[in-house]
Each structure stands twice: as structure tokens, then as C-alpha cells.
């Protein structure tokens, strides 16, 4: 019988045989540079751990309990919203200066806007679904044009999607908990404010900005897949549904926006309360039919069930995002695909010919642009879709005069909508005149689009975009998701380096790295000792190139 190999008694080497430990010792003696590298790595890990612990204390991270349907509990490490903002005021000069300008230029309170979206680390061709997470950001609505800087969107929380799926109400419960913590914090931003340059600055928590899927998840409603696809309209129904033919009702194809009837917060809350009353009385199938008819899911731990949030938040005032309505799998991307398909199927122009035209030395304010058209689609990001619309409009007006007039008119109408959206954004013009013009252009485009491609091609996002003008006019400010979507790239890059998702504070460990990376990026940008020309922003020097 073979003798058992002796193991080292040292806890550090537990499970390692004495022979293997001796070989390792001899190897390191013969290769001292590897020993030095290992020691440096250990020192870096210790320093990183210490910085993480310090930031965890500064941002007052606390573990909160999230409830599961089976009675279980999920622990979630959540930083204090006020502590996060105060840390950035101290360490992020761009955020500090933007807040100072907003306080000088606008009346109190400062409006805190929340944005949330999911992100998947890993390669595009091999995403790491195990590390998929939802991230929450906050910013100040009065920052206006400066909202285009991702450094003004502060990440305040992250939660692994695998954990979120276990929860009662999934994303809605997590969002509810995050908002309740901010509202009930007696020393928080909404109750105590903060002192800036000797002045007390008060804050108000606003309803979220998100894409359709985000608003659906936050409020736990049926959304685009339901009979009533819009959270803001009480008489708009899905395309082709029998309810849409009843007097006073319309479907998502309606191009006369004045026919829409405003949903009220009470409508949503009453619908959820009705489900709560009927839950113990109905069987599963009729109860699900009732949920479908009301357009709301029963979620006892969700946003609509919270008595605290009912006093301060208004779900029907949630904000649709322009980028997701148009450029990111939205109206612009859809119509570009339909135009390319029509051109190729009619043998007018191939995808390659359209691509050659669009890549013929066109430039935007940052330099030359290039596009890839394949399989009757534009392959690229939302910014590529935004850049492609005016070029394709020029192509249509110069090369498609004798082709399908209805499709050319529809694309021209789309270009005018995009142009007006860019005016509202870059001129910070949310006046009644500008938003009314945008509303007229949206109605005109939807009519031309149906004439060119039929109502079969109308998507819920065509209807959601109808609410953008009133949204901008009511807020008095324009906001979209381009900046926080770029911010997600930083979180994704950092999350790629960590695979231990079982750690209790895994999500905040990622965020602590993100906050410190933001700090370093801002410091590099504000390094005035660098050689080059000083650049002014809002009348103040802030960068050298």
C-alpha cells in the first residue's frame, strides 16, 4: 500500500505537499525576479483592498434585505446616495463645477434624475451572462447640455441579474428599495440637502429616465407586449386589438396625438390595488387574464405597491428616452433597414453601393465617419444610426428622385424629426414653440411612414416618441441616455476583471473601482500642467489638448 504524501502544516500552504513546496521554493530562489513580481502583486492587492474598504466607509454602504417569493432573502450592498454625491463633489471637479453653475442659474430644488439599464460583461460574441448586472445612475436635470458628459452621471448601485431574478417583483423591488432608502434618509439629499459654497442646496427625486423595457421592469407593467403598451395613455391599445375599435380608443398607429387620453397615477395604483384584492379570490388563469386586461402585474414588493413612493413619485411621469425611441433599435434604425431592403429588393441600389456613398469622405464635428451595411441593416451603435440619417437623406434626395416617392417622403420626415431633436438638445430649447414643432413633425412622419410601409411596420416606439415633446416642455430640460450608455463601457471593462460573483459586496467592489476610475479620468482631463492649448467650456478653462 502506497504511503500517503506528507502535507504542509502552514495554513497558507494547506493542501500542498512538502515536495511541491520545496520545488516552488527552489524555483523562486533560482528566479528572484518572479519572487519580486509576486510580492509586488500581493502589495497591489492589499492596497486595492484597503482603498475599497475606505470607499465603502465613505459612501456608507449598507446591506439591505430583498425578499424572494419562497420567503428567502437576498443581501444587497447599497451605498448612501447623499454620500456618493458628496464624494464626487469632493473628488470630481467636473461634477462640482456643473452643480455650482446649475445652482446659480436655476431655482431650487435641484432635480435628481435616475437612469437604470442592464449590462453584460464579456466579448460581444461570448457575453458573460453569469455576470450580467443592472446599474443605476443619478444626475441633475438642470445640468442641461452638460448631461452629455458621462462624468456627470454617478453610478449609485448595481445588482447582479441572477440575484434580481430571484426577487419578488425582480427589478421593481430593487428600484423601490433604492428610492425608499433615499427618501427616508433624514440626513439625505431630499430631506436635509447639502451645503455648497455656504448655501443650502435642496434636491427633489424625479421619476426615472429609461428605455421601454426599463420602465416596464421598474413599474412591473405589461409594457409593449401587453394590451395597453403605454404607461402614459389610458385609451391606446396594441395594434389590431378589438378594444382599439371601441369609441374613444385608438391603437399605436394613431398619428393624431390629440386623441390620446392621459393615464393618471391613480389609474395605475387603483389597478394594482384591485389585483391585490382579487389575488386570494381568483385562480391562476383568471387572475392572469385580469392582469393582462389592466396592463399591470401584481407585485406586492414592487414600486406601484409602495405607500412611501406614492407620496413622492409619479409613474405616469416616467421619461421615455429619445435614443432608444430612435437610434437604438428604434424608429430611425427600423426605417433605415426598411429603406435598404426596398432598395436591394427592387434592384435599385445594393447595400454595398449605399455603403460606398455613405463612406465617401463624410465628416461630423469629430472627424470622418464610416458605416457598414449588410443584410439590409446598418451594423453599428446608436451614434452610427444618428450619423447615418442626414447622409442617407442626402442620398435619397439626390439619387432617388424617380424612385418610390412615399418612401423618400417618409425618410425626409424622419430626417426633419431628428434635426428638430438635435436642435432641442444642443440649443437647450424646450420652449412651447420648439416642442410643438417637434410634435407636428412626429405626427407628419408617422403618417408618411404608414403610407410608405403600411401599418404592419409600426412599432410601439413610434407611439412612445409621441410623448417626447410634452416631456421636454414639462421638464424645461432635455435629457437622453447617450452619456450613461457610454458610461456602461467603463463598468463593463472593470467587471471583466472580476469573476467571483459570490462575494457579498461584489457589486459595490465593481462600483468602487468605477468611482476611482472616474476620479482619475477627471484628474487627467483637468491636468493643466500638460502641454497644449487650453480649452474653455461654459466660459471656464477646464482641459488642455
C-alpha positions as CSV (number, residue, x, y, z in Angstrom):
1,X,0.0,0.0,0.0
2,X,1.4,3.4,-1.1
3,X,2.3,5.8,1.8
4,X,0.3,9.0,2.0
5,X,2.2,12.1,0.9
6,X,3.0,14.5,3.7
7,X,1.2,17.8,3.6
8,X,2.4,21.2,4.8
9,X,1.1,22.3,8.2
10,X,1.3,26.0,7.3
11,X,-2.3,27.3,6.7
12,X,-1.1,29.3,3.7
13,X,0.2,26.1,2.0
14,X,-2.7,23.9,3.2
15,X,-3.3,21.1,0.7
16,X,0.2,21.4,-0.9
17,X,2.7,18.5,-0.5
18,X,6.1,19.2,1.1
19,X,7.7,18.1,-2.1
20,X,5.8,20.6,-4.2
21,X,6.5,23.4,-1.6
22,X,10.3,22.6,-1.8
23,X,10.2,22.7,-5.6
24,X,8.4,26.1,-5.5
25,X,11.0,27.4,-3.0
26,X,13.9,26.2,-5.2
27,X,12.3,27.7,-8.3
28,X,11.8,31.1,-6.7
29,X,15.4,31.1,-5.4
30,X,16.7,30.5,-8.9
31,X,14.3,33.1,-10.4
32,X,14.3,36.1,-7.9
33,X,12.5,38.3,-10.4
34,X,9.4,36.1,-10.2
35,X,9.5,36.4,-6.4
36,X,9.7,40.2,-6.7
37,X,6.8,40.3,-9.1
38,X,4.7,38.1,-6.8
39,X,5.5,40.4,-3.8
40,X,4.5,43.5,-5.8
41,X,1.3,41.8,-6.9
42,X,0.5,41.0,-3.3
43,X,1.2,44.6,-2.2
44,X,-1.1,45.9,-5.0
45,X,-3.9,43.6,-4.0
46,X,-3.6,44.7,-0.3
47,X,-3.6,48.4,-1.4
48,X,-6.7,47.8,-3.6
49,X,-8.5,46.0,-0.7
50,X,-7.7,48.9,1.6
51,X,-9.0,51.5,-0.9
52,X,-12.1,49.6,-1.4
53,X,-12.8,49.4,2.4
54,X,-12.1,53.1,2.8
55,X,-14.5,54.0,0.0
56,X,-17.1,51.6,1.4
57,X,-17.0,53.5,4.7
58,X,-17.0,57.0,2.9
59,X,-20.1,56.0,0.8
60,X,-21.8,54.4,3.9
61,X,-22.5,51.1,2.2
62,X,-25.2,49.1,4.0
63,X,-26.6,45.6,3.4
64,X,-30.3,45.6,2.8
65,X,-32.7,42.6,2.5
66,X,-34.6,41.9,-0.7
67,X,-37.4,39.4,-0.5
68,X,-37.8,36.3,-2.6
69,X,-41.2,34.6,-3.4
70,X,-40.1,31.5,-1.4
71,X,-39.5,33.5,1.7
72,X,-35.7,33.7,1.2
73,X,-33.6,36.8,1.5
74,X,-31.1,38.3,-0.9
75,X,-28.5,40.6,0.6
76,X,-27.7,43.8,-1.4
77,X,-24.9,46.2,-0.7
78,X,-26.2,49.7,-1.3
79,X,-24.2,52.9,-0.9
80,X,-25.9,56.1,0.5
81,X,-27.0,58.3,-2.4
82,X,-26.1,61.5,-0.5
83,X,-22.6,60.1,0.4
84,X,-22.0,59.2,-3.2
85,X,-22.8,62.8,-4.4
86,X,-20.7,64.4,-1.6
87,X,-17.8,62.2,-2.5
88,X,-18.0,63.3,-6.2
89,X,-18.3,66.9,-5.1
90,X,-15.0,66.5,-3.3
91,X,-13.2,64.4,-5.9
92,X,-14.8,65.2,-9.2
93,X,-14.3,68.8,-10.2
94,X,-16.4,68.5,-13.3
95,X,-19.4,67.5,-11.2
96,X,-18.7,70.2,-8.6
97,X,-18.4,73.0,-11.2
98,X,-21.5,71.8,-13.1
99,X,-23.5,71.8,-9.8
100,X,-22.3,75.2,-8.9
101,X,-23.4,76.6,-12.3
102,X,-26.8,74.9,-12.0
103,X,-27.4,76.3,-8.6
104,X,-26.5,79.8,-9.8
105,X,-28.7,79.6,-12.9
106,X,-31.8,77.7,-11.7
107,X,-34.3,77.8,-8.9
108,X,-34.4,75.1,-6.1
109,X,-34.8,72.3,-5.8
110,X,-32.2,70.5,-7.9
111,X,-33.9,67.7,-9.7
112,X,-32.2,64.3,-9.3
113,X,-33.0,62.0,-12.3
114,X,-32.4,58.3,-12.1
115,X,-31.4,56.1,-15.0
116,X,-31.1,52.3,-14.9
117,X,-30.1,49.7,-17.5
118,X,-28.6,46.2,-17.7
119,X,-25.1,45.5,-18.9
120,X,-23.4,42.2,-19.9
121,X,-19.6,41.9,-19.4
122,X,-17.5,39.8,-21.8
123,X,-16.9,39.7,-25.5
124,X,-19.9,40.6,-27.8
125,X,-19.6,37.1,-29.4
126,X,-19.3,35.4,-26.0
127,X,-21.2,37.5,-23.3
128,X,-20.8,36.5,-19.7
129,X,-24.4,36.1,-18.7
130,X,-23.4,34.9,-15.2
131,X,-22.0,38.4,-14.5
132,X,-24.9,40.4,-16.2
133,X,-26.0,43.2,-13.9
134,X,-28.3,46.1,-13.7
135,X,-26.8,49.5,-12.9
136,X,-28.4,52.7,-11.5
137,X,-27.1,56.2,-12.2
138,X,-28.2,59.6,-11.0
139,X,-27.6,63.1,-12.4
140,X,-29.0,66.6,-12.1
141,X,-31.6,67.5,-14.7
142,X,-30.6,71.2,-14.6
143,X,-27.1,70.3,-15.9
144,X,-28.8,70.7,-19.4
145,X,-26.2,70.4,-22.2
146,X,-23.6,69.2,-19.8
147,X,-25.6,66.0,-19.4
148,X,-23.7,64.8,-22.5
149,X,-20.7,64.2,-20.2
150,X,-20.6,60.7,-18.7
151,X,-18.7,62.1,-15.7
152,X,-21.8,63.9,-14.5
153,X,-23.8,60.6,-14.3
154,X,-22.9,59.0,-10.9
155,X,-23.3,55.2,-10.5
156,X,-25.1,54.6,-7.2
157,X,-25.9,50.9,-7.2
158,X,-25.5,47.6,-9.1
159,X,-27.2,44.3,-8.8
160,X,-26.4,41.0,-10.5
161,X,-29.3,40.0,-12.8
162,X,-29.0,36.4,-11.4
163,X,-29.9,37.8,-7.9
164,X,-32.6,40.1,-9.3
165,X,-34.4,37.2,-11.0
166,X,-34.9,35.6,-7.6
167,X,-36.7,38.6,-6.2
168,X,-40.4,39.1,-5.7
169,X,-41.1,41.7,-8.4
170,X,-37.5,41.4,-9.7
171,X,-36.2,44.9,-10.8
172,X,-39.2,46.7,-9.4
173,X,-38.4,45.6,-5.8
174,X,-34.8,46.7,-6.2
175,X,-35.7,50.1,-7.6
176,X,-38.3,50.5,-4.9
177,X,-35.8,49.8,-2.1
178,X,-33.3,52.2,-3.6
179,X,-35.8,55.0,-3.9
180,X,-37.2,54.4,-0.4
181,X,-33.7,54.5,1.2
182,X,-33.1,57.9,-0.5
183,X,-36.5,59.3,0.5
184,X,-36.5,58.0,4.1
185,X,-32.9,59.1,4.9
186,X,-33.4,62.0,7.3
187,X,-29.9,63.4,6.5
188,X,-30.2,62.6,2.8
189,X,-30.5,64.9,-0.2
190,X,-34.3,65.1,-0.3
191,X,-34.7,65.9,3.4
192,X,-31.6,67.8,4.6
193,X,-29.9,68.8,1.3
194,X,-26.3,69.7,1.3
195,X,-24.3,72.9,1.8
196,X,-22.4,74.2,-1.3
197,X,-20.3,77.3,-1.1
198,X,-22.2,78.4,2.1
199,X,-25.6,77.9,0.5
200,X,-28.1,75.2,1.4
201,X,-29.0,73.2,-1.8
202,X,-32.2,71.2,-1.7
203,X,-32.9,68.3,-4.0
204,X,-36.0,66.5,-5.3
205,X,-36.1,62.9,-6.5
206,X,-37.6,62.8,-10.0
207,X,-39.2,59.9,-11.9
208,X,-36.8,57.7,-13.9
209,X,-35.5,58.0,-17.4
210,X,-35.2,54.7,-19.2
211,X,-36.0,52.7,-22.3
212,X,-39.3,51.0,-22.7
213,X,-38.0,47.7,-21.2
214,X,-36.5,49.7,-18.2
215,X,-39.8,51.5,-17.4
216,X,-41.7,48.2,-17.8
217,X,-39.3,46.5,-15.3
218,X,-39.3,49.4,-12.8
219,X,-43.1,49.7,-12.6
220,X,-43.7,45.9,-13.3
221,X,-46.3,46.6,-16.0
222,X,-47.0,44.6,-19.2
223,X,-45.4,47.2,-21.5
224,X,-45.0,46.8,-25.3
225,X,-46.1,43.2,-25.1
226,X,-49.4,44.0,-23.4
227,X,-52.8,45.1,-24.5
228,X,-52.1,48.6,-23.1
229,X,-48.5,49.2,-24.2
230,X,-48.1,52.8,-23.0
231,X,-47.8,53.7,-19.3
232,X,-48.8,57.3,-20.2
233,X,-52.0,56.6,-22.2
234,X,-55.3,55.1,-20.9
235,X,-57.0,54.7,-24.3
236,X,-54.1,53.4,-26.5
237,X,-54.1,49.7,-27.2
238,X,-51.9,47.3,-29.1
239,X,-52.2,47.1,-32.8
240,X,-55.1,45.2,-34.1
241,X,-56.8,44.6,-30.7
242,X,-60.6,44.7,-30.6
243,X,-60.5,47.3,-27.8
244,X,-58.8,49.8,-30.1
245,X,-62.0,49.8,-32.3
246,X,-64.3,50.9,-29.5
247,X,-65.4,54.6,-29.3
248,X,-62.8,56.8,-27.9
249,X,-60.0,54.3,-28.2
250,X,-57.1,54.1,-30.6
251,X,-54.1,51.8,-31.3
252,X,-50.4,52.6,-31.5
253,X,-50.7,53.5,-35.2
254,X,-52.7,56.6,-34.5
255,X,-50.9,59.7,-35.9
256,X,-53.3,62.3,-34.3
257,X,-51.7,62.8,-30.9
258,X,-54.6,64.9,-29.6
259,X,-56.7,61.7,-29.4
260,X,-54.5,60.2,-26.7
261,X,-56.0,60.3,-23.2
262,X,-53.7,60.8,-20.3
263,X,-53.3,57.9,-17.8
264,X,-53.3,59.1,-14.2
265,X,-51.2,57.8,-11.3
266,X,-54.4,56.9,-9.6
267,X,-55.3,54.6,-12.5
268,X,-52.2,52.6,-12.1
269,X,-52.4,52.5,-8.3
270,X,-56.0,51.5,-8.4
271,X,-55.3,48.7,-10.9
272,X,-52.6,47.3,-8.6
273,X,-54.9,47.6,-5.5
274,X,-57.6,45.8,-7.4
275,X,-55.2,43.0,-8.2
276,X,-54.2,42.8,-4.5
277,X,-57.9,42.4,-3.6
278,X,-58.6,39.8,-6.2
279,X,-55.4,37.7,-5.6
280,X,-56.8,35.5,-2.8
281,X,-60.2,35.1,-4.6
282,X,-59.2,34.1,-8.2
283,X,-57.5,31.1,-9.6
284,X,-54.3,31.5,-11.5
285,X,-55.7,31.6,-15.1
286,X,-58.5,34.2,-14.5
287,X,-56.1,36.3,-12.3
288,X,-53.5,36.4,-15.1
289,X,-56.3,37.4,-17.5
290,X,-57.2,40.3,-15.1
291,X,-53.5,41.4,-15.1
292,X,-53.5,41.4,-18.9
293,X,-56.7,43.4,-19.1
294,X,-55.3,46.0,-16.6
295,X,-51.9,46.1,-18.1
296,X,-50.3,45.7,-14.7
297,X,-48.5,42.8,-12.9
298,X,-49.3,42.1,-9.3
299,X,-46.1,42.9,-7.4
300,X,-46.6,43.3,-3.7
301,X,-42.9,44.3,-3.3
302,X,-42.8,46.5,-6.4
303,X,-42.9,50.2,-7.0
304,X,-46.6,50.5,-7.5
305,X,-47.3,48.9,-4.1
306,X,-45.1,51.3,-2.1
307,X,-47.1,53.7,0.0
308,X,-43.9,55.7,0.6
309,X,-43.3,56.2,-3.2
310,X,-46.9,57.1,-3.9
311,X,-46.4,60.3,-1.9
312,X,-43.4,61.5,-3.9
313,X,-43.1,59.5,-7.2
314,X,-45.4,59.6,-10.2
315,X,-45.1,56.6,-12.5
316,X,-47.0,58.2,-15.4
317,X,-44.4,60.9,-15.5
318,X,-41.6,58.4,-16.1
319,X,-39.4,59.6,-19.0
320,X,-39.0,57.8,-22.3
321,X,-35.5,58.0,-23.8
322,X,-35.0,59.6,-27.2
323,X,-32.0,57.4,-28.0
324,X,-34.0,54.1,-27.5
325,X,-37.0,55.6,-29.3
326,X,-35.0,56.4,-32.4
327,X,-31.3,55.3,-32.7
328,X,-31.0,52.2,-30.6
329,X,-33.4,49.6,-32.2
330,X,-35.8,52.4,-32.6
331,X,-37.6,54.3,-35.4
332,X,-34.5,55.5,-37.2
333,X,-32.8,52.1,-37.2
334,X,-36.0,50.4,-38.3
335,X,-36.6,52.8,-41.2
336,X,-33.0,52.6,-42.4
337,X,-33.4,48.8,-42.6
338,X,-36.7,49.1,-44.5
339,X,-35.2,51.6,-46.9
340,X,-32.2,49.3,-47.5
341,X,-34.4,46.3,-48.0
342,X,-36.6,48.2,-50.5
343,X,-33.6,49.4,-52.5
344,X,-32.0,46.0,-52.7
345,X,-35.2,44.1,-53.5
346,X,-36.1,46.5,-56.3
347,X,-32.5,46.2,-57.7
348,X,-32.1,50.0,-57.4
349,X,-29.0,50.0,-55.1
350,X,-27.3,47.2,-53.3
351,X,-26.2,47.5,-49.6
352,X,-22.6,47.9,-50.8
353,X,-23.4,50.8,-53.1
354,X,-25.2,52.6,-50.3
355,X,-22.3,51.9,-48.0
356,X,-19.8,53.3,-50.6
357,X,-21.9,56.5,-50.9
358,X,-22.1,56.9,-47.1
359,X,-18.3,56.3,-46.7
360,X,-17.3,58.9,-49.3
361,X,-15.5,61.4,-47.1
362,X,-18.4,62.5,-44.9
363,X,-17.4,64.1,-41.6
364,X,-19.1,65.1,-38.4
365,X,-17.7,67.5,-35.8
366,X,-15.3,64.8,-34.5
367,X,-13.9,63.8,-37.9
368,X,-14.6,61.3,-40.7
369,X,-17.5,58.8,-40.3
370,X,-17.8,55.3,-41.7
371,X,-20.6,52.8,-41.9
372,X,-21.2,49.1,-42.5
373,X,-24.4,48.0,-44.3
374,X,-25.0,44.2,-44.5
375,X,-28.1,42.1,-44.8
376,X,-30.3,45.2,-45.3
377,X,-29.2,46.6,-41.9
378,X,-26.8,49.2,-40.6
379,X,-24.3,47.4,-38.4
380,X,-23.2,49.8,-35.6
381,X,-24.0,51.7,-32.5
382,X,-26.7,54.3,-31.8
383,X,-24.3,57.1,-32.7
384,X,-23.8,55.4,-36.1
385,X,-27.5,55.5,-36.7
386,X,-27.6,59.2,-35.7
387,X,-24.8,60.0,-38.1
388,X,-26.3,57.9,-41.0
389,X,-29.7,59.7,-41.1
390,X,-28.6,63.0,-42.6
391,X,-26.3,61.2,-45.1
392,X,-29.0,58.8,-46.2
393,X,-31.4,61.7,-46.5
394,X,-28.9,63.5,-48.9
395,X,-28.6,60.2,-50.8
396,X,-32.4,59.9,-51.1
397,X,-32.9,63.4,-52.3
398,X,-30.0,63.3,-54.8
399,X,-30.4,59.7,-56.2
400,X,-33.9,58.6,-55.6
401,X,-36.0,61.4,-57.2
402,X,-37.6,59.0,-59.7
403,X,-38.0,56.1,-57.3
404,X,-40.7,55.4,-54.6
405,X,-41.9,58.9,-53.6
406,X,-43.7,57.7,-50.5
407,X,-40.5,56.1,-49.0
408,X,-38.4,59.2,-49.9
409,X,-41.0,61.5,-48.2
410,X,-41.1,59.2,-45.2
411,X,-37.3,59.4,-44.8
412,X,-37.3,63.1,-45.3
413,X,-39.9,63.4,-42.5
414,X,-37.7,61.2,-40.3
415,X,-34.7,63.5,-41.0
416,X,-36.7,66.6,-40.0
417,X,-37.7,64.9,-36.8
418,X,-34.1,64.1,-36.0
419,X,-33.0,67.6,-36.9
420,X,-35.5,69.1,-34.5
421,X,-34.5,66.7,-31.7
422,X,-30.9,67.8,-32.2
423,X,-32.0,71.5,-32.1
424,X,-33.9,70.9,-28.8
425,X,-30.8,69.1,-27.4
426,X,-28.0,71.3,-28.4
427,X,-29.8,74.7,-28.1
428,X,-31.4,73.6,-24.8
429,X,-34.6,74.9,-26.4
430,X,-37.6,73.2,-24.7
431,X,-39.9,76.1,-25.3
432,X,-43.6,75.5,-26.3
433,X,-42.7,76.6,-29.9
434,X,-39.9,74.1,-30.3
435,X,-41.7,71.2,-28.7
436,X,-44.9,71.9,-30.7
437,X,-42.9,71.9,-33.9
438,X,-41.4,68.6,-32.8
439,X,-44.9,67.2,-32.1
440,X,-46.1,68.3,-35.6
441,X,-43.1,66.7,-37.3
442,X,-43.6,63.4,-35.4
443,X,-47.3,63.2,-36.5
444,X,-46.3,64.0,-40.0
445,X,-43.6,61.3,-40.0
446,X,-45.9,58.6,-38.6
447,X,-48.4,59.4,-41.4
448,X,-45.8,59.3,-44.1
449,X,-44.3,56.1,-42.6
450,X,-47.6,54.2,-42.7
451,X,-48.2,55.4,-46.3
452,X,-44.8,54.1,-47.4
453,X,-44.6,50.8,-45.4
454,X,-48.2,50.1,-44.1
455,X,-49.3,50.0,-40.5
456,X,-47.8,46.5,-40.2
457,X,-44.4,48.0,-39.7
458,X,-45.5,50.5,-37.0
459,X,-43.8,49.6,-33.7
460,X,-44.7,50.7,-30.1
461,X,-41.7,53.0,-30.2
462,X,-43.4,55.1,-32.8
463,X,-46.1,55.8,-30.2
464,X,-43.6,56.3,-27.3
465,X,-41.8,59.0,-29.3
466,X,-45.1,61.0,-29.4
467,X,-44.6,61.7,-25.6
468,X,-41.1,63.3,-26.0
469,X,-42.3,66.8,-26.8
470,X,-44.6,67.1,-23.8
471,X,-41.9,65.5,-21.7
472,X,-39.3,68.2,-22.7
473,X,-41.7,71.1,-22.3
474,X,-42.9,70.0,-18.9
475,X,-39.3,69.4,-17.6
476,X,-37.9,72.5,-19.3
477,X,-34.8,70.4,-20.0
478,X,-33.6,67.8,-22.5
479,X,-32.1,64.5,-21.3
480,X,-31.2,61.3,-23.1
481,X,-29.2,58.1,-22.4
482,X,-26.2,58.6,-24.7
483,X,-23.9,59.5,-21.8
484,X,-24.8,56.8,-19.3
485,X,-24.7,54.2,-22.1
486,X,-21.1,55.2,-22.8
487,X,-20.6,55.0,-19.0
488,X,-21.6,51.4,-19.1
489,X,-18.5,50.6,-21.1
490,X,-16.3,51.6,-18.2
491,X,-18.3,49.4,-15.8
492,X,-18.2,46.6,-18.3
493,X,-14.4,46.9,-18.7
494,X,-13.9,46.8,-14.9
495,X,-16.4,43.9,-14.4
496,X,-14.5,41.9,-17.0
497,X,-11.6,41.6,-14.5
498,X,-13.6,40.1,-11.6
499,X,-15.4,36.7,-11.8
500,X,-16.1,35.9,-8.1
501,X,-19.8,36.8,-8.2
502,X,-20.5,35.0,-4.9
503,X,-18.7,37.8,-2.9
504,X,-21.2,39.6,-0.6
505,X,-20.3,43.0,-1.8
506,X,-19.3,42.0,-5.4
507,X,-21.4,44.7,-6.9
508,X,-20.0,47.5,-4.8
509,X,-16.5,46.3,-5.4
510,X,-17.1,46.9,-9.1
511,X,-18.6,50.3,-8.3
512,X,-15.7,51.3,-6.1
513,X,-13.3,50.7,-9.0
514,X,-15.6,52.7,-11.3
515,X,-15.8,55.7,-8.9
516,X,-12.0,55.8,-8.6
517,X,-11.5,55.4,-12.4
518,X,-13.9,58.3,-12.9
519,X,-11.8,60.3,-10.5
520,X,-8.6,59.5,-12.3
521,X,-10.1,60.3,-15.7
522,X,-11.3,63.7,-14.5
523,X,-7.9,64.4,-12.9
524,X,-6.2,63.6,-16.2
525,X,-8.6,65.8,-18.1
526,X,-8.0,68.7,-15.7
527,X,-4.3,68.4,-15.6
528,X,-3.4,71.9,-16.6
529,X,0.3,71.3,-16.5
530,X,0.0,69.2,-19.7
531,X,1.4,70.8,-22.8
532,X,-1.0,72.1,-25.4
533,X,-3.8,74.6,-25.9
534,X,-6.2,75.4,-23.1
535,X,-9.8,74.8,-24.0
536,X,-12.7,76.7,-22.5
537,X,-16.0,75.1,-21.5
538,X,-19.0,77.2,-20.5
539,X,-16.6,80.2,-20.3
540,X,-14.2,78.4,-18.0
541,X,-10.9,76.7,-18.9
542,X,-11.1,73.0,-18.0
543,X,-8.9,71.0,-20.4
544,X,-5.7,71.0,-22.4
545,X,-5.1,69.1,-25.6
